[in-house]
Amino acid sequence: MPFIKIEEPSARTPRNGFALWALGFRPFYLLASVFAALSIGLWGLQIAGMLPSPYLSGPLWHAHEMLFGFALAVVVGFLFTAGRNWSGQPTPTGGWLAALALLWLAGRVLVLTPLSVAAAVANVAFPLAAAVALAIPFWRARNRRNYFFVGLLGLLGSASAAVHLDHLGLVQLPAWSGIQVGLDLLLFIIVVMGGRVIPMFTNNGVPGAGATRHAAWDRLALGSVLALLVVDVLGLPAVVVAGVAAVAALAHLVRWALWRPWKVLANPMVWVLHLAYAWVPVHLGLRALAAAGGVAASPAVHALAVGAVGGLVIGMMTRTARGHTARPLRADRADVAMYLLVAGAAVVRVLVPLAAPAWWAQAVAASALLWSMGFALYAVCYWPVLTRPRLDGQPG
């Protein structure tokens, strides 16, 4: 079953009006892109001591917000949109969708204030509310194949709760355990999503590409990521982390190669997804090296967060926004610029510090600028796409 339906335009007459609340991808893609562009600057202001008494601060705020703010918003917007296609049932629109977006926004604001309990409640409530909103259409349609996405949203809510409970001193957890578990859950979501859509989009968008899926390698790829999640939840020794991550890196490298990435260079909407997925085995390989003491942990984290997540997000946000507003599935120059800016942010943030540690500060600043430019460009270019009705007059 295709992961998400991408529709070509028809000849129906466009409707007028404001359509931001017509389907889940619209507000959450727009909010996520604006937040992605602004949050790196806010993080810099926190590091410089220019924001007064935030509840979460510095690296913890940055990690929490990129995971439970930016990435989670995109996941929810995507699942609400895909969930309607999978189930044939409505997902939140109108006032309910606006209320969920407001809850997400409240979480982003409250973590910058001393209102610690309110921040914790808002940030845990959002993924749980999204899980319930997704569970209802799945249950009505008996769409058992995708029930696990409901569970993953619930687990992300639990990971966010762990961060807040530890920070409030209510429980004692290993340092940043909630962040690491949240990253593992996000990794599992993107490898499931990537495995569903990238081979399909490759074969649909590049005739003769011959992207294939091998059941045994898929099982090993997904199983090894789940094993890594279990290892992190249990806090097993670093040698176990290194071994599991190394196996996962090999499995995902083979999986990616079976999709024939060298065949897709002429189609930007396809190569951006392949390029993003290539960061998954890089991330896992760096995690293995970090657990073995060979490199710092930061490059592994950013290979996932900037390379894999950032690349897949910008690729899928352009593709689904075009498809679900009845626009052609062709990247224009602005889209390609977004892809290159976000890809450049990953290369600079991960590879420059590994090759030249003395240039770490400059690499972080350059990566932040490239990232912010890429997502700001998306917000500007796709504002009219996300806020106006479909070109074919269909709902959504």
C-alpha positions as CSV (number, residue, x, y, z in Angstrom):
1,M,0.0,0.0,0.0
2,P,1.5,3.4,-0.9
3,F,2.5,5.5,2.1
4,I,0.7,8.6,0.9
5,K,-1.3,9.5,-2.2
6,I,0.1,12.3,-4.3
7,E,-2.5,13.7,-6.7
8,E,-2.0,15.3,-10.0
9,P,-4.1,18.4,-10.9
10,S,-7.5,18.1,-12.6
11,A,-9.4,20.6,-14.7
12,R,-11.9,21.7,-12.0
13,T,-12.3,25.4,-11.2
14,P,-10.2,26.6,-8.2
15,R,-12.1,27.8,-5.1
16,N,-11.4,31.1,-3.3
17,G,-10.8,31.4,0.4
18,F,-8.4,30.7,3.3
19,A,-7.6,27.0,3.5
20,L,-5.0,26.7,6.3
21,W,-7.2,24.5,8.4
22,A,-8.4,22.3,5.6
23,L,-5.9,19.4,6.2
24,G,-3.2,18.6,8.7
25,F,-0.1,19.2,6.5
26,R,-1.1,22.9,5.9
27,P,-0.7,24.5,9.4
28,F,2.0,22.1,10.7
29,Y,4.3,22.4,7.6
30,L,4.0,26.2,7.8
31,L,4.6,26.4,11.5
32,A,7.5,23.9,11.4
33,S,9.2,25.8,8.6
34,V,8.9,29.1,10.3
35,F,10.0,27.6,13.6
36,A,13.0,25.9,12.0
37,A,14.1,29.2,10.5
38,L,13.8,31.1,13.7
39,S,14.7,28.6,16.4
40,I,18.4,28.4,15.6
41,G,18.6,32.2,16.1
42,L,16.8,31.9,19.4
43,W,19.2,29.2,20.5
44,G,22.1,31.5,19.8
45,L,20.4,34.2,21.9
46,Q,20.1,31.8,24.7
47,I,23.7,30.7,24.5
48,A,24.7,34.4,24.6
49,G,22.5,35.0,27.7
50,M,20.2,37.4,25.9
51,L,16.9,35.7,26.7
52,P,15.6,36.1,30.3
53,S,15.2,33.1,32.6
54,P,13.9,30.4,30.2
55,Y,12.6,27.2,31.6
56,L,14.7,25.1,29.2
57,S,17.9,26.7,28.1
58,G,20.9,26.3,25.8
59,P,21.6,22.8,24.3
60,L,18.7,21.2,26.2
61,W,16.2,23.7,24.7
62,H,17.8,23.3,21.3
63,A,17.6,19.5,21.4
64,H,14.1,19.4,22.9
65,E,12.7,21.9,20.4
66,M,14.1,20.5,17.3
67,L,12.8,17.0,18.3
68,F,9.5,17.7,20.1
69,G,8.9,21.0,18.3
70,F,10.0,21.1,14.7
71,A,10.3,17.3,13.8
72,L,7.1,16.3,15.7
73,A,5.1,19.0,14.0
74,V,6.0,17.7,10.6
75,V,5.3,14.1,11.6
76,V,1.9,15.0,12.9
77,G,1.0,17.1,9.8
78,F,2.1,14.2,7.6
79,L,0.3,11.5,9.5
80,F,-3.0,13.5,9.6
81,T,-2.7,13.9,5.8
82,A,-1.7,10.4,5.1
83,G,-4.0,9.0,7.7
84,R,-7.0,10.3,5.8
85,N,-5.9,8.5,2.7
86,W,-5.1,5.2,4.5
87,S,-8.4,5.1,6.4
88,G,-10.8,6.8,4.2
89,Q,-12.0,8.6,7.3
90,P,-11.6,12.4,8.2
91,T,-8.7,13.5,10.3
92,P,-8.7,16.8,12.2
93,T,-9.7,19.9,10.2
94,G,-11.1,23.3,11.1
95,G,-11.4,24.2,14.7
96,W,-10.0,20.9,16.0
97,L,-6.9,21.3,13.8
98,A,-6.5,24.9,14.9
99,A,-6.7,23.9,18.5
100,L,-3.9,21.3,18.1
101,A,-1.8,23.8,16.3
102,L,-2.4,26.2,19.2
103,L,-1.4,23.5,21.7
104,W,1.9,23.0,19.7
105,L,2.5,26.7,19.7
106,A,1.9,27.0,23.4
107,G,4.6,24.4,24.0
108,R,7.1,26.4,22.0
109,V,6.4,29.6,23.9
110,L,6.1,28.1,27.4
111,V,9.6,26.5,27.4
112,L,11.0,30.0,27.0
113,T,9.3,31.1,30.3
114,P,9.7,30.1,34.0
115,L,6.3,28.4,33.8
116,S,7.8,25.0,34.0
117,V,4.8,22.9,34.8
118,A,2.7,24.5,32.1
119,A,5.5,23.9,29.6
120,A,5.7,20.3,30.6
121,V,1.9,19.8,30.3
122,A,1.7,21.4,26.9
123,N,4.6,19.5,25.5
124,V,3.4,16.1,26.7
125,A,-0.3,16.8,25.8
126,F,0.4,17.6,22.1
127,P,1.7,14.2,21.0
128,L,-0.9,12.4,23.1
129,A,-3.7,14.5,21.7
130,A,-2.3,13.9,18.1
131,A,-2.2,10.2,18.9
132,V,-5.9,10.2,19.9
133,A,-6.9,12.2,16.8
134,L,-5.1,9.7,14.6
135,A,-6.4,6.6,16.4
136,I,-10.1,7.6,15.9
137,P,-10.1,7.3,12.0
138,F,-7.8,4.2,12.2
139,W,-10.2,2.5,14.6
140,R,-13.2,3.4,12.6
141,A,-11.6,2.0,9.4
142,R,-10.0,-1.0,11.2
143,N,-6.8,0.2,9.7
144,R,-4.6,-2.2,11.8
145,R,-1.6,-1.9,9.5
146,N,-1.0,1.7,10.7
147,Y,-2.0,1.4,14.4
148,F,1.7,1.4,15.4
149,F,1.9,5.1,14.4
150,V,-0.5,5.9,17.2
151,G,1.8,4.0,19.6
152,L,4.8,5.9,18.3
153,L,3.2,9.2,19.0
154,G,2.3,8.0,22.5
155,L,5.9,7.0,23.0
156,L,7.2,10.4,21.8
157,G,4.9,11.9,24.4
158,S,6.5,9.7,27.1
159,A,10.0,10.7,25.9
160,S,9.0,14.3,26.2
161,A,7.6,13.7,29.7
162,A,10.9,12.0,30.7
163,V,12.8,15.2,29.7
164,H,10.5,17.4,31.7
165,L,10.3,15.2,34.8
166,D,14.0,14.9,34.9
167,H,14.5,18.6,34.4
168,L,12.0,19.4,37.2
169,G,13.8,17.1,39.5
170,L,10.8,14.8,40.0
171,V,12.6,11.7,38.7
172,Q,16.2,10.8,38.3
173,L,17.1,9.6,34.8
174,P,20.4,9.2,33.0
175,A,21.5,12.5,31.4
176,W,19.4,13.3,28.3
177,S,17.9,9.9,28.2
178,G,14.5,11.3,27.1
179,I,16.2,13.1,24.2
180,Q,18.1,9.9,23.1
181,V,15.0,7.8,23.2
182,G,13.1,10.5,21.3
183,L,15.7,10.5,18.6
184,D,15.5,6.7,18.3
185,L,11.8,6.9,17.9
186,L,12.1,9.6,15.3
187,L,14.7,7.4,13.5
188,F,12.3,4.5,13.5
189,I,9.5,6.7,12.0
190,I,11.7,8.0,9.2
191,V,13.1,4.5,8.3
192,V,9.5,3.1,8.1
193,M,8.3,6.1,6.1
194,G,11.4,6.1,3.9
195,G,11.1,2.4,3.1
196,R,7.5,2.9,2.0
197,V,7.9,6.0,-0.1
198,I,11.4,6.3,-1.5
199,P,11.4,3.1,-3.7
200,M,7.9,3.9,-4.9
201,F,8.7,7.6,-5.7
202,T,12.0,6.4,-7.4
203,N,10.2,4.0,-9.7
204,N,7.3,6.4,-10.4
205,G,9.5,9.4,-11.0
206,V,12.5,7.8,-12.8
207,P,11.4,5.3,-15.5
208,G,13.7,2.3,-15.5
209,A,15.3,3.1,-12.1
210,G,14.6,-0.4,-10.8
211,A,14.5,0.4,-7.1
212,T,13.8,-2.8,-5.2
213,R,12.9,-3.9,-1.7
214,H,14.4,-7.0,-0.2
215,A,12.2,-8.4,2.7
216,A,15.2,-9.8,4.6
217,W,17.2,-6.6,4.5
218,D,14.1,-4.5,5.4
219,R,13.4,-6.7,8.4
220,L,17.1,-6.4,9.5
221,A,17.1,-2.6,8.9
222,L,13.9,-2.0,10.9
223,G,14.7,-4.6,13.6
224,S,18.2,-3.3,14.2
225,V,16.7,0.2,14.8
226,L,14.2,-1.2,17.2
227,A,17.0,-3.1,19.0
228,L,18.9,0.2,19.3
229,L,15.9,1.8,20.9
230,V,15.6,-1.0,23.4
231,V,19.3,-0.8,24.2
232,D,19.0,2.9,24.9
233,V,15.8,2.5,27.0
234,L,17.6,-0.1,29.1
235,G,20.8,1.9,29.3
236,L,23.0,-1.1,28.3
237,P,26.8,-0.7,28.1
238,A,28.5,1.2,25.3
239,V,29.9,-1.9,23.7
240,V,26.3,-3.2,23.1
241,V,25.3,0.2,21.6
242,A,28.4,0.1,19.3
243,G,27.6,-3.4,18.1
244,V,23.9,-2.9,17.4
245,A,24.5,0.5,15.7
246,A,27.2,-1.0,13.5
247,V,24.8,-3.8,12.3
248,A,22.1,-1.2,11.7
249,A,24.5,1.0,9.7
250,L,25.3,-1.9,7.4
251,A,21.7,-3.0,7.0
252,H,20.6,0.5,6.1
253,L,23.5,1.0,3.7
254,V,22.5,-2.1,1.8
255,R,18.8,-1.1,1.9
256,W,19.6,2.3,0.4
257,A,21.8,0.8,-2.3
258,L,18.9,-1.5,-3.4
259,W,16.9,1.6,-4.2
260,R,19.6,2.6,-6.8
261,P,20.3,6.2,-5.8
262,W,22.7,6.7,-8.7
263,K,19.7,6.5,-11.1
264,V,17.8,9.6,-9.7
265,L,20.1,12.5,-10.3
266,A,17.9,14.1,-13.0
267,N,14.9,14.3,-10.6
268,P,15.4,16.7,-7.6
269,M,12.2,15.6,-5.8
270,V,13.6,12.1,-5.8
271,W,17.3,12.7,-5.2
272,V,16.6,14.9,-2.2
273,L,15.0,11.8,-0.5
274,H,17.9,9.5,-1.4
275,L,20.4,12.0,-0.2
276,A,18.6,12.4,3.1
277,Y,18.3,8.6,3.6
278,A,22.0,8.3,3.0
279,W,22.5,10.1,6.3
280,V,20.8,7.2,8.2
281,P,23.8,4.7,7.8
282,V,26.1,7.7,8.4
283,H,24.3,8.5,11.7
284,L,24.4,4.8,12.8
285,G,28.0,4.4,11.9
286,L,29.0,7.5,13.8
287,R,26.9,6.3,16.8
288,A,28.9,3.1,16.7
289,L,32.2,5.0,16.6
290,A,31.0,7.4,19.4
291,A,30.0,4.5,21.6
292,A,33.5,3.0,21.0
293,G,35.1,6.3,22.0
294,G,36.3,7.1,18.4
295,V,34.4,10.3,17.9
296,A,32.2,12.7,19.9
297,A,28.5,12.1,20.1
298,S,27.5,15.4,18.4
299,P,28.3,14.4,14.8
300,A,26.1,11.3,15.1
301,V,23.2,13.3,16.5
302,H,23.4,16.0,13.8
303,A,23.8,13.4,11.0
304,L,20.4,12.2,12.0
305,A,18.8,15.6,13.0
306,V,20.2,17.8,10.2
307,G,21.0,15.3,7.5
308,A,18.3,12.6,7.6
309,V,15.4,14.4,9.3
310,G,16.1,17.8,7.7
311,G,16.5,16.4,4.3
312,L,13.5,14.1,4.4
313,V,11.4,16.9,5.9
314,I,12.2,19.5,3.2
315,G,11.8,16.9,0.5
316,M,8.4,15.6,1.7
317,M,7.1,19.0,2.7
318,T,7.6,20.2,-0.9
319,R,6.2,17.0,-2.5
320,T,3.1,16.6,-0.3
321,A,2.3,20.3,-0.4
322,R,2.4,20.2,-4.2
323,G,0.5,16.9,-4.5
324,H,-2.2,17.7,-2.0
325,T,-2.9,21.2,-3.5
326,A,-3.1,19.7,-7.1
327,R,0.1,21.2,-8.3
328,P,2.6,19.5,-10.6
329,L,5.1,17.2,-8.9
330,R,8.1,19.0,-10.3
331,A,10.7,20.9,-8.3
332,D,11.3,24.5,-9.4
333,R,14.4,26.5,-8.8
334,A,13.3,27.6,-5.3
335,D,12.7,24.0,-4.3
336,V,16.1,22.9,-5.5
337,A,17.6,25.8,-3.6
338,M,15.9,24.6,-0.4
339,Y,17.2,21.1,-0.9
340,L,20.8,22.3,-1.4
341,L,20.7,24.7,1.5
342,V,19.5,22.0,4.0
343,A,21.9,19.4,2.5
344,G,24.7,21.9,2.8
345,A,23.8,22.6,6.4
346,A,24.2,18.8,7.2
347,V,27.6,18.5,5.4
348,V,29.0,21.6,7.2
349,R,27.6,20.6,10.6
350,V,28.7,17.0,10.6
351,L,31.8,16.7,8.3
352,V,33.7,19.9,9.0
353,P,34.0,19.4,12.8
354,L,35.1,15.8,12.1
355,A,37.8,16.9,9.6
356,A,38.8,20.1,11.3
357,P,37.8,20.3,15.0
358,A,39.3,23.8,15.3
359,W,36.7,25.1,12.9
360,W,33.8,23.8,15.0
361,A,32.4,27.3,15.9
362,Q,32.5,28.5,12.3
363,A,30.9,25.2,11.1
364,V,28.0,25.6,13.6
365,A,27.4,29.2,12.6
366,A,27.5,28.4,8.8
367,S,25.3,25.3,9.2
368,A,22.7,27.3,11.2
369,L,22.7,30.0,8.5
370,L,22.2,27.5,5.7
371,W,19.5,25.6,7.6
372,S,17.6,28.9,8.5
373,M,17.8,30.1,4.9
374,G,16.4,26.8,3.5
375,F,13.4,26.7,5.8
376,A,12.7,30.4,5.6
377,L,12.6,30.0,1.8
378,Y,10.1,27.2,2.2
379,A,7.9,29.4,4.5
380,V,7.9,32.3,2.0
381,C,7.4,30.2,-1.1
382,Y,4.8,27.8,0.3
383,W,2.8,30.3,2.3
384,P,0.4,30.9,-0.6
385,V,0.3,27.2,-1.4
386,L,-0.6,26.1,2.2
387,T,-3.1,28.9,2.8
388,R,-5.1,28.8,-0.4
389,P,-7.5,26.1,-1.6
390,R,-6.5,23.3,-3.9
391,L,-6.3,24.2,-7.6
392,D,-8.8,21.6,-8.6
393,G,-11.5,22.6,-6.1
394,Q,-11.3,19.4,-4.2
395,P,-11.4,19.5,-0.3
396,G,-8.2,19.2,1.6
